[in-house]
Amino acid sequence: MRAHAGGLFCLQAAVELLIGHRRWLLREDFRGRFVRLVPVSAGDGVLAVVAWRAAARAVGGSRLSCSDSEAYVLRIAASIADGVPIDLGACLSTLDDTNVGLVVDAVRRASGRVVAGASGGERW
């Protein structure tokens, strides 16, 4: 997923939010339905690509069961990556400090800012 997002601040931010949150990527039902492996045009590699809109629709339509905070983190990531509309106030009001921190880091990454703790102080 990181390789697919390379060079695109918003996509990188959403991917890092999903990776930092951890729960979604541990779920086979999420990976099996919303993460696709796409062959790289040059070479033998593959890229992992998230179907952001489909995942957000599944959470919103109760076709992907999860806690409210898990749903909000996924919706925020989908909004950053693919412009999926969300009620940011409703999302943020239910998140704990850890998840708020992940969202703040995602916003900073999406804007091209350095995120504290990023490997080597890289710009995202």
TAWO-V338081 format. One record per helix or strand. SS is the DSSP state (helix for helix, strand for strand). FROM is the first residue (numbers start at 1). TO is the last residue. If there is no record, write none. Layout:
((SS,FROM,TO) (SS,FROM,TO))
//
This chain:
((helix,2,5) (helix,9,21) (helix,23,26) (helix,28,34) (strand,35,39) (strand,46,50) (helix,52,60) (helix,68,82) (helix,88,92) (helix,97,110) (strand,114,114) (helix,119,121) (strand,123,123))
//
